[in-house]
Amino acid sequence: ADIQQALATARYARLRIGIDPPGRIPQADYVLGRFRPDQWEMVDPAIDKACDAVECWLREGAEKSMTKFNAG
């Protein structure tokens, strides 16, 4: 919300790092919550993948990065 307010728009590219589906927890609570002990082994690989996505984003643009890195 702070970013949207500062930019005065909701239309901006963003990078989201995910390690697993949130299940039935409200998304804001899930996203802002702490990792469970069983999730920690997935954190480093997710950060590595996010770094690769950022490099692609900077070199080739958001569209190419989304095509390459979004699960689907």
PDB file of N, CA, C and O in Angstrom:
ATOM      1  N   ALA A   1       0.821  -1.192   0.000  1.00  0.00           N
ATOM      2  CA  ALA A   1       0.000   0.000   0.000  1.00  0.00           C
ATOM      3  C   ALA A   1       0.865   1.256   0.000  1.00  0.00           C
ATOM      4  O   ALA A   1       0.527   2.240  -0.658  1.00  0.00           O
ATOM      5  N   ASP A   2       1.971   1.233   0.727  1.00  0.00           N
ATOM      6  CA  ASP A   2       2.848   2.405   0.766  1.00  0.00           C
ATOM      7  C   ASP A   2       3.473   2.685  -0.600  1.00  0.00           C
ATOM      8  O   ASP A   2       3.598   3.841  -1.005  1.00  0.00           O
ATOM      9  N   ILE A   3       3.861   1.633  -1.301  1.00  0.00           N
ATOM     10  CA  ILE A   3       4.454   1.811  -2.626  1.00  0.00           C
ATOM     11  C   ILE A   3       3.415   2.376  -3.585  1.00  0.00           C
ATOM     12  O   ILE A   3       3.700   3.304  -4.342  1.00  0.00           O
ATOM     13  N   GLN A   4       2.214   1.815  -3.551  1.00  0.00           N
ATOM     14  CA  GLN A   4       1.156   2.314  -4.429  1.00  0.00           C
ATOM     15  C   GLN A   4       0.836   3.768  -4.127  1.00  0.00           C
ATOM     16  O   GLN A   4       0.587   4.557  -5.038  1.00  0.00           O
ATOM     17  N   GLN A   5       0.842   4.116  -2.871  1.00  0.00           N
ATOM     18  CA  GLN A   5       0.566   5.504  -2.501  1.00  0.00           C
ATOM     19  C   GLN A   5       1.691   6.421  -2.994  1.00  0.00           C
ATOM     20  O   GLN A   5       1.426   7.505  -3.514  1.00  0.00           O
ATOM     21  N   ALA A   6       2.922   5.994  -2.834  1.00  0.00           N
ATOM     22  CA  ALA A   6       4.055   6.817  -3.267  1.00  0.00           C
ATOM     23  C   ALA A   6       4.082   6.993  -4.780  1.00  0.00           C
ATOM     24  O   ALA A   6       4.416   8.068  -5.278  1.00  0.00           O
ATOM     25  N   LEU A   7       3.730   5.935  -5.512  1.00  0.00           N
ATOM     26  CA  LEU A   7       3.729   5.996  -6.977  1.00  0.00           C
ATOM     27  C   LEU A   7       2.425   6.545  -7.540  1.00  0.00           C
ATOM     28  O   LEU A   7       2.352   6.900  -8.717  1.00  0.00           O
ATOM     29  N   ALA A   8       1.406   6.613  -6.709  1.00  0.00           N
ATOM     30  CA  ALA A   8       0.069   7.055  -7.105  1.00  0.00           C
ATOM     31  C   ALA A   8      -0.523   6.151  -8.185  1.00  0.00           C
ATOM     32  O   ALA A   8      -1.276   6.612  -9.043  1.00  0.00           O
ATOM     33  N   THR A   9      -0.179   4.869  -8.141  1.00  0.00           N
ATOM     34  CA  THR A   9      -0.714   3.887  -9.070  1.00  0.00           C
ATOM     35  C   THR A   9      -0.463   2.484  -8.525  1.00  0.00           C
ATOM     36  O   THR A   9       0.449   2.257  -7.729  1.00  0.00           O
ATOM     37  N   ALA A  10      -1.294   1.555  -8.975  1.00  0.00           N
ATOM     38  CA  ALA A  10      -1.083   0.142  -8.644  1.00  0.00           C
ATOM     39  C   ALA A  10      -0.410  -0.578  -9.811  1.00  0.00           C
ATOM     40  O   ALA A  10      -0.156  -1.781  -9.749  1.00  0.00           O
ATOM     41  N   ARG A  11      -0.126   0.171 -10.868  1.00  0.00           N
ATOM     42  CA  ARG A  11       0.474  -0.414 -12.070  1.00  0.00           C
ATOM     43  C   ARG A  11       1.987  -0.248 -12.039  1.00  0.00           C
ATOM     44  O   ARG A  11       2.523   0.744 -12.532  1.00  0.00           O
ATOM     45  N   TYR A  12       2.658  -1.209 -11.467  1.00  0.00           N
ATOM     46  CA  TYR A  12       4.119  -1.227 -11.441  1.00  0.00           C
ATOM     47  C   TYR A  12       4.556  -2.686 -11.364  1.00  0.00           C
ATOM     48  O   TYR A  12       3.844  -3.536 -10.828  1.00  0.00           O
ATOM     49  N   ALA A  13       5.714  -2.955 -11.897  1.00  0.00           N
ATOM     50  CA  ALA A  13       6.242  -4.319 -11.870  1.00  0.00           C
ATOM     51  C   ALA A  13       6.723  -4.642 -10.464  1.00  0.00           C
ATOM     52  O   ALA A  13       7.255  -3.785  -9.758  1.00  0.00           O
ATOM     53  N   ARG A  14       6.526  -5.888 -10.076  1.00  0.00           N
ATOM     54  CA  ARG A  14       6.973  -6.309  -8.749  1.00  0.00           C
ATOM     55  C   ARG A  14       7.468  -7.749  -8.806  1.00  0.00           C
ATOM     56  O   ARG A  14       7.025  -8.541  -9.638  1.00  0.00           O
ATOM     57  N   LEU A  15       8.363  -8.062  -7.937  1.00  0.00           N
ATOM     58  CA  LEU A  15       8.904  -9.411  -7.833  1.00  0.00           C
ATOM     59  C   LEU A  15       8.362 -10.040  -6.564  1.00  0.00           C
ATOM     60  O   LEU A  15       8.476  -9.478  -5.475  1.00  0.00           O
ATOM     61  N   ARG A  16       7.779 -11.198  -6.718  1.00  0.00           N
ATOM     62  CA  ARG A  16       7.267 -11.934  -5.562  1.00  0.00           C
ATOM     63  C   ARG A  16       8.047 -13.227  -5.437  1.00  0.00           C
ATOM     64  O   ARG A  16       8.267 -13.934  -6.421  1.00  0.00           O
ATOM     65  N   ILE A  17       8.456 -13.524  -4.234  1.00  0.00           N
ATOM     66  CA  ILE A  17       9.209 -14.747  -3.976  1.00  0.00           C
ATOM     67  C   ILE A  17       8.294 -15.706  -3.230  1.00  0.00           C
ATOM     68  O   ILE A  17       7.781 -15.378  -2.161  1.00  0.00           O
ATOM     69  N   GLY A  18       8.095 -16.876  -3.786  1.00  0.00           N
ATOM     70  CA  GLY A  18       7.227 -17.852  -3.148  1.00  0.00           C
ATOM     71  C   GLY A  18       7.966 -19.146  -2.889  1.00  0.00           C
ATOM     72  O   GLY A  18       8.845 -19.547  -3.650  1.00  0.00           O
ATOM     73  N   ILE A  19       7.587 -19.794  -1.790  1.00  0.00           N
ATOM     74  CA  ILE A  19       8.197 -21.087  -1.486  1.00  0.00           C
ATOM     75  C   ILE A  19       7.174 -22.206  -1.462  1.00  0.00           C
ATOM     76  O   ILE A  19       7.530 -23.377  -1.592  1.00  0.00           O
ATOM     77  N   ASP A  20       5.911 -21.859  -1.297  1.00  0.00           N
ATOM     78  CA  ASP A  20       4.856 -22.867  -1.359  1.00  0.00           C
ATOM     79  C   ASP A  20       3.506 -22.165  -1.379  1.00  0.00           C
ATOM     80  O   ASP A  20       3.426 -20.975  -1.075  1.00  0.00           O
ATOM     81  N   PRO A  21       2.440 -22.885  -1.733  1.00  0.00           N
ATOM     82  CA  PRO A  21       1.114 -22.257  -1.733  1.00  0.00           C
ATOM     83  C   PRO A  21       0.678 -21.918  -0.311  1.00  0.00           C
ATOM     84  O   PRO A  21       0.993 -22.660   0.619  1.00  0.00           O
ATOM     85  N   PRO A  22      -0.042 -20.810  -0.125  1.00  0.00           N
ATOM     86  CA  PRO A  22      -0.398 -20.367   1.220  1.00  0.00           C
ATOM     87  C   PRO A  22      -1.467 -21.178   1.922  1.00  0.00           C
ATOM     88  O   PRO A  22      -1.613 -21.058   3.139  1.00  0.00           O
ATOM     89  N   GLY A  23      -2.208 -21.984   1.220  1.00  0.00           N
ATOM     90  CA  GLY A  23      -3.250 -22.757   1.884  1.00  0.00           C
ATOM     91  C   GLY A  23      -4.421 -21.889   2.279  1.00  0.00           C
ATOM     92  O   GLY A  23      -4.880 -21.064   1.488  1.00  0.00           O
ATOM     93  N   ARG A  24      -4.904 -22.061   3.476  1.00  0.00           N
ATOM     94  CA  ARG A  24      -6.119 -21.365   3.899  1.00  0.00           C
ATOM     95  C   ARG A  24      -5.860 -20.169   4.793  1.00  0.00           C
ATOM     96  O   ARG A  24      -6.804 -19.611   5.352  1.00  0.00           O
ATOM     97  N   ILE A  25      -4.635 -19.766   4.942  1.00  0.00           N
ATOM     98  CA  ILE A  25      -4.295 -18.595   5.748  1.00  0.00           C
ATOM     99  C   ILE A  25      -4.569 -17.348   4.909  1.00  0.00           C
ATOM    100  O   ILE A  25      -4.220 -17.335   3.728  1.00  0.00           O
ATOM    101  N   PRO A  26      -5.183 -16.295   5.470  1.00  0.00           N
ATOM    102  CA  PRO A  26      -5.363 -15.061   4.697  1.00  0.00           C
ATOM    103  C   PRO A  26      -4.022 -14.591   4.116  1.00  0.00           C
ATOM    104  O   PRO A  26      -3.004 -14.589   4.809  1.00  0.00           O
ATOM    105  N   GLN A  27      -4.033 -14.194   2.839  1.00  0.00           N
ATOM    106  CA  GLN A  27      -2.791 -13.904   2.128  1.00  0.00           C
ATOM    107  C   GLN A  27      -1.913 -12.886   2.851  1.00  0.00           C
ATOM    108  O   GLN A  27      -0.705 -13.099   2.954  1.00  0.00           O
ATOM    109  N   ALA A  28      -2.475 -11.794   3.350  1.00  0.00           N
ATOM    110  CA  ALA A  28      -1.660 -10.778   4.030  1.00  0.00           C
ATOM    111  C   ALA A  28      -0.966 -11.375   5.241  1.00  0.00           C
ATOM    112  O   ALA A  28       0.201 -11.074   5.488  1.00  0.00           O
ATOM    113  N   ASP A  29      -1.655 -12.211   6.000  1.00  0.00           N
ATOM    114  CA  ASP A  29      -1.040 -12.849   7.166  1.00  0.00           C
ATOM    115  C   ASP A  29       0.044 -13.820   6.730  1.00  0.00           C
ATOM    116  O   ASP A  29       1.092 -13.914   7.369  1.00  0.00           O
ATOM    117  N   TYR A  30      -0.203 -14.542   5.646  1.00  0.00           N
ATOM    118  CA  TYR A  30       0.768 -15.513   5.150  1.00  0.00           C
ATOM    119  C   TYR A  30       2.020 -14.818   4.642  1.00  0.00           C
ATOM    120  O   TYR A  30       3.135 -15.208   4.987  1.00  0.00           O
ATOM    121  N   VAL A  31       1.838 -13.804   3.833  1.00  0.00           N
ATOM    122  CA  VAL A  31       2.971 -13.099   3.227  1.00  0.00           C
ATOM    123  C   VAL A  31       3.813 -12.395   4.283  1.00  0.00           C
ATOM    124  O   VAL A  31       5.041 -12.387   4.192  1.00  0.00           O
ATOM    125  N   LEU A  32       3.173 -11.814   5.267  1.00  0.00           N
ATOM    126  CA  LEU A  32       3.891 -11.058   6.284  1.00  0.00           C
ATOM    127  C   LEU A  32       4.290 -11.901   7.491  1.00  0.00           C
ATOM    128  O   LEU A  32       4.943 -11.402   8.407  1.00  0.00           O
ATOM    129  N   GLY A  33       3.902 -13.171   7.496  1.00  0.00           N
ATOM    130  CA  GLY A  33       4.228 -14.045   8.622  1.00  0.00           C
ATOM    131  C   GLY A  33       5.644 -14.582   8.541  1.00  0.00           C
ATOM    132  O   GLY A  33       6.352 -14.389   7.552  1.00  0.00           O
ATOM    133  N   ARG A  34       6.031 -15.253   9.597  1.00  0.00           N
ATOM    134  CA  ARG A  34       7.361 -15.869   9.666  1.00  0.00           C
ATOM    135  C   ARG A  34       7.324 -17.243   9.017  1.00  0.00           C
ATOM    136  O   ARG A  34       6.280 -17.892   8.956  1.00  0.00           O
ATOM    137  N   PHE A  35       8.490 -17.677   8.529  1.00  0.00           N
ATOM    138  CA  PHE A  35       8.582 -19.018   7.960  1.00  0.00           C
ATOM    139  C   PHE A  35       8.421 -20.050   9.064  1.00  0.00           C
ATOM    140  O   PHE A  35       8.900 -19.868  10.183  1.00  0.00           O
ATOM    141  N   ARG A  36       7.740 -21.132   8.728  1.00  0.00           N
ATOM    142  CA  ARG A  36       7.665 -22.276   9.633  1.00  0.00           C
ATOM    143  C   ARG A  36       8.986 -23.030   9.544  1.00  0.00           C
ATOM    144  O   ARG A  36       9.683 -22.914   8.536  1.00  0.00           O
ATOM    145  N   PRO A  37       9.351 -23.799  10.565  1.00  0.00           N
ATOM    146  CA  PRO A  37      10.610 -24.554  10.509  1.00  0.00           C
ATOM    147  C   PRO A  37      10.735 -25.432   9.267  1.00  0.00           C
ATOM    148  O   PRO A  37      11.827 -25.549   8.713  1.00  0.00           O
ATOM    149  N   ASP A  38       9.642 -26.053   8.816  1.00  0.00           N
ATOM    150  CA  ASP A  38       9.706 -26.931   7.650  1.00  0.00           C
ATOM    151  C   ASP A  38       9.866 -26.178   6.332  1.00  0.00           C
ATOM    152  O   ASP A  38      10.115 -26.799   5.299  1.00  0.00           O
ATOM    153  N   GLN A  39       9.728 -24.864   6.348  1.00  0.00           N
ATOM    154  CA  GLN A  39       9.859 -24.073   5.122  1.00  0.00           C
ATOM    155  C   GLN A  39      11.286 -23.577   4.888  1.00  0.00           C
ATOM    156  O   GLN A  39      11.634 -23.225   3.761  1.00  0.00           O
ATOM    157  N   TRP A  40      12.100 -23.545   5.912  1.00  0.00           N
ATOM    158  CA  TRP A  40      13.422 -22.940   5.788  1.00  0.00           C
ATOM    159  C   TRP A  40      14.295 -23.581   4.717  1.00  0.00           C
ATOM    160  O   TRP A  40      15.096 -22.880   4.098  1.00  0.00           O
ATOM    161  N   GLU A  41      14.174 -24.875   4.474  1.00  0.00           N
ATOM    162  CA  GLU A  41      15.007 -25.514   3.449  1.00  0.00           C
ATOM    163  C   GLU A  41      14.668 -25.023   2.045  1.00  0.00           C
ATOM    164  O   GLU A  41      15.462 -25.203   1.121  1.00  0.00           O
ATOM    165  N   MET A  42      13.508 -24.410   1.873  1.00  0.00           N
ATOM    166  CA  MET A  42      13.089 -23.901   0.567  1.00  0.00           C
ATOM    167  C   MET A  42      13.466 -22.436   0.356  1.00  0.00           C
ATOM    168  O   MET A  42      13.358 -21.927  -0.759  1.00  0.00           O
ATOM    169  N   VAL A  43      13.904 -21.758   1.407  1.00  0.00           N
ATOM    170  CA  VAL A  43      14.157 -20.325   1.320  1.00  0.00           C
ATOM    171  C   VAL A  43      15.358 -20.012   0.435  1.00  0.00           C
ATOM    172  O   VAL A  43      15.240 -19.201  -0.484  1.00  0.00           O
ATOM    173  N   ASP A  44      16.509 -20.632   0.685  1.00  0.00           N
ATOM    174  CA  ASP A  44      17.705 -20.320  -0.107  1.00  0.00           C
ATOM    175  C   ASP A  44      17.510 -20.568  -1.600  1.00  0.00           C
ATOM    176  O   ASP A  44      17.870 -19.704  -2.400  1.00  0.00           O
ATOM    177  N   PRO A  45      16.950 -21.725  -2.018  1.00  0.00           N
ATOM    178  CA  PRO A  45      16.705 -21.909  -3.453  1.00  0.00           C
ATOM    179  C   PRO A  45      15.744 -20.861  -4.029  1.00  0.00           C
ATOM    180  O   PRO A  45      15.913 -20.428  -5.169  1.00  0.00           O
ATOM    181  N   ALA A  46      14.741 -20.455  -3.249  1.00  0.00           N
ATOM    182  CA  ALA A  46      13.802 -19.435  -3.729  1.00  0.00           C
ATOM    183  C   ALA A  46      14.501 -18.094  -3.909  1.00  0.00           C
ATOM    184  O   ALA A  46      14.229 -17.379  -4.874  1.00  0.00           O
ATOM    185  N   ILE A  47      15.394 -17.747  -2.996  1.00  0.00           N
ATOM    186  CA  ILE A  47      16.142 -16.492  -3.112  1.00  0.00           C
ATOM    187  C   ILE A  47      17.087 -16.552  -4.314  1.00  0.00           C
ATOM    188  O   ILE A  47      17.224 -15.571  -5.045  1.00  0.00           O
ATOM    189  N   ASP A  48      17.739 -17.700  -4.520  1.00  0.00           N
ATOM    190  CA  ASP A  48      18.609 -17.858  -5.697  1.00  0.00           C
ATOM    191  C   ASP A  48      17.820 -17.663  -6.990  1.00  0.00           C
ATOM    192  O   ASP A  48      18.275 -16.971  -7.901  1.00  0.00           O
ATOM    193  N   LYS A  49      16.645 -18.269  -7.069  1.00  0.00           N
ATOM    194  CA  LYS A  49      15.805 -18.133  -8.263  1.00  0.00           C
ATOM    195  C   LYS A  49      15.351 -16.684  -8.437  1.00  0.00           C
ATOM    196  O   LYS A  49      15.305 -16.179  -9.559  1.00  0.00           O
ATOM    197  N   ALA A  50      15.016 -16.014  -7.333  1.00  0.00           N
ATOM    198  CA  ALA A  50      14.606 -14.608  -7.399  1.00  0.00           C
ATOM    199  C   ALA A  50      15.751 -13.737  -7.903  1.00  0.00           C
ATOM    200  O   ALA A  50      15.523 -12.806  -8.675  1.00  0.00           O
ATOM    201  N   CYS A  51      16.966 -14.022  -7.482  1.00  0.00           N
ATOM    202  CA  CYS A  51      18.124 -13.256  -7.962  1.00  0.00           C
ATOM    203  C   CYS A  51      18.304 -13.452  -9.469  1.00  0.00           C
ATOM    204  O   CYS A  51      18.581 -12.496 -10.195  1.00  0.00           O
ATOM    205  N   ASP A  52      18.147 -14.688  -9.933  1.00  0.00           N
ATOM    206  CA  ASP A  52      18.223 -14.951 -11.369  1.00  0.00           C
ATOM    207  C   ASP A  52      17.123 -14.189 -12.118  1.00  0.00           C
ATOM    208  O   ASP A  52      17.360 -13.655 -13.201  1.00  0.00           O
ATOM    209  N   ALA A  53      15.926 -14.144 -11.535  1.00  0.00           N
ATOM    210  CA  ALA A  53      14.814 -13.430 -12.164  1.00  0.00           C
ATOM    211  C   ALA A  53      15.095 -11.933 -12.238  1.00  0.00           C
ATOM    212  O   ALA A  53      14.785 -11.289 -13.240  1.00  0.00           O
ATOM    213  N   VAL A  54      15.674 -11.386 -11.190  1.00  0.00           N
ATOM    214  CA  VAL A  54      16.006  -9.953 -11.195  1.00  0.00           C
ATOM    215  C   VAL A  54      17.046  -9.651 -12.266  1.00  0.00           C
ATOM    216  O   VAL A  54      16.918  -8.662 -12.988  1.00  0.00           O
ATOM    217  N   GLU A  55      18.072 -10.487 -12.378  1.00  0.00           N
ATOM    218  CA  GLU A  55      19.087 -10.277 -13.420  1.00  0.00           C
ATOM    219  C   GLU A  55      18.456 -10.333 -14.808  1.00  0.00           C
ATOM    220  O   GLU A  55      18.767  -9.507 -15.667  1.00  0.00           O
ATOM    221  N   CYS A  56      17.570 -11.304 -15.030  1.00  0.00           N
ATOM    222  CA  CYS A  56      16.869 -11.405 -16.314  1.00  0.00           C
ATOM    223  C   CYS A  56      16.017 -10.161 -16.533  1.00  0.00           C
ATOM    224  O   CYS A  56      16.006  -9.601 -17.629  1.00  0.00           O
ATOM    225  N   TRP A  57      15.313  -9.731 -15.510  1.00  0.00           N
ATOM    226  CA  TRP A  57      14.447  -8.554 -15.570  1.00  0.00           C
ATOM    227  C   TRP A  57      15.262  -7.331 -15.981  1.00  0.00           C
ATOM    228  O   TRP A  57      14.831  -6.559 -16.837  1.00  0.00           O
ATOM    229  N   LEU A  58      16.429  -7.151 -15.380  1.00  0.00           N
ATOM    230  CA  LEU A  58      17.263  -5.993 -15.690  1.00  0.00           C
ATOM    231  C   LEU A  58      17.841  -6.061 -17.095  1.00  0.00           C
ATOM    232  O   LEU A  58      17.942  -5.038 -17.773  1.00  0.00           O
ATOM    233  N   ARG A  59      18.219  -7.254 -17.540  1.00  0.00           N
ATOM    234  CA  ARG A  59      18.834  -7.414 -18.855  1.00  0.00           C
ATOM    235  C   ARG A  59      17.822  -7.474 -19.997  1.00  0.00           C
ATOM    236  O   ARG A  59      18.048  -6.921 -21.073  1.00  0.00           O
ATOM    237  N   GLU A  60      16.684  -8.164 -19.739  1.00  0.00           N
ATOM    238  CA  GLU A  60      15.764  -8.478 -20.830  1.00  0.00           C
ATOM    239  C   GLU A  60      14.360  -7.917 -20.656  1.00  0.00           C
ATOM    240  O   GLU A  60      13.531  -8.038 -21.558  1.00  0.00           O
ATOM    241  N   GLY A  61      14.083  -7.311 -19.518  1.00  0.00           N
ATOM    242  CA  GLY A  61      12.772  -6.715 -19.286  1.00  0.00           C
ATOM    243  C   GLY A  61      11.839  -7.601 -18.487  1.00  0.00           C
ATOM    244  O   GLY A  61      12.058  -8.803 -18.331  1.00  0.00           O
ATOM    245  N   ALA A  62      10.794  -6.971 -17.988  1.00  0.00           N
ATOM    246  CA  ALA A  62       9.838  -7.659 -17.119  1.00  0.00           C
ATOM    247  C   ALA A  62       9.097  -8.774 -17.844  1.00  0.00           C
ATOM    248  O   ALA A  62       8.914  -9.857 -17.288  1.00  0.00           O
ATOM    249  N   GLU A  63       8.665  -8.522 -19.084  1.00  0.00           N
ATOM    250  CA  GLU A  63       7.887  -9.534 -19.816  1.00  0.00           C
ATOM    251  C   GLU A  63       8.682 -10.823 -20.001  1.00  0.00           C
ATOM    252  O   GLU A  63       8.166 -11.912 -19.746  1.00  0.00           O
ATOM    253  N   LYS A  64       9.928 -10.709 -20.439  1.00  0.00           N
ATOM    254  CA  LYS A  64      10.775 -11.887 -20.651  1.00  0.00           C
ATOM    255  C   LYS A  64      11.009 -12.611 -19.327  1.00  0.00           C
ATOM    256  O   LYS A  64      10.969 -13.840 -19.269  1.00  0.00           O
ATOM    257  N   SER A  65      11.250 -11.849 -18.279  1.00  0.00           N
ATOM    258  CA  SER A  65      11.481 -12.442 -16.969  1.00  0.00           C
ATOM    259  C   SER A  65      10.243 -13.190 -16.477  1.00  0.00           C
ATOM    260  O   SER A  65      10.353 -14.293 -15.940  1.00  0.00           O
ATOM    261  N   MET A  66       9.071 -12.595 -16.658  1.00  0.00           N
ATOM    262  CA  MET A  66       7.836 -13.258 -16.226  1.00  0.00           C
ATOM    263  C   MET A  66       7.615 -14.544 -17.006  1.00  0.00           C
ATOM    264  O   MET A  66       7.218 -15.559 -16.435  1.00  0.00           O
ATOM    265  N   THR A  67       7.872 -14.503 -18.312  1.00  0.00           N
ATOM    266  CA  THR A  67       7.703 -15.691 -19.144  1.00  0.00           C
ATOM    267  C   THR A  67       8.645 -16.802 -18.697  1.00  0.00           C
ATOM    268  O   THR A  67       8.262 -17.971 -18.646  1.00  0.00           O
ATOM    269  N   LYS A  68       9.855 -16.433 -18.380  1.00  0.00           N
ATOM    270  CA  LYS A  68      10.870 -17.411 -18.021  1.00  0.00           C
ATOM    271  C   LYS A  68      10.707 -17.967 -16.607  1.00  0.00           C
ATOM    272  O   LYS A  68      10.962 -19.151 -16.387  1.00  0.00           O
ATOM    273  N   PHE A  69      10.290 -17.148 -15.652  1.00  0.00           N
ATOM    274  CA  PHE A  69      10.339 -17.539 -14.253  1.00  0.00           C
ATOM    275  C   PHE A  69       8.994 -17.813 -13.596  1.00  0.00           C
ATOM    276  O   PHE A  69       8.963 -18.452 -12.544  1.00  0.00           O
ATOM    277  N   ASN A  70       7.899 -17.369 -14.158  1.00  0.00           N
ATOM    278  CA  ASN A  70       6.608 -17.652 -13.531  1.00  0.00           C
ATOM    279  C   ASN A  70       6.252 -19.110 -13.724  1.00  0.00           C
ATOM    280  O   ASN A  70       6.385 -19.657 -14.819  1.00  0.00           O
ATOM    281  N   ALA A  71       5.798 -19.732 -12.651  1.00  0.00           N
ATOM    282  CA  ALA A  71       5.364 -21.129 -12.729  1.00  0.00           C
ATOM    283  C   ALA A  71       4.080 -21.187 -13.548  1.00  0.00           C
ATOM    284  O   ALA A  71       3.261 -20.269 -13.504  1.00  0.00           O
ATOM    285  N   GLY A  72       3.919 -22.241 -14.271  1.00  0.00           N
ATOM    286  CA  GLY A  72       2.706 -22.292 -15.059  1.00  0.00           C
ATOM    287  C   GLY A  72       2.406 -23.589 -15.646  1.00  0.00           C
ATOM    288  O   GLY A  72       1.396 -23.737 -16.334  1.00  0.00           O
TER     289      GLY A  72
END
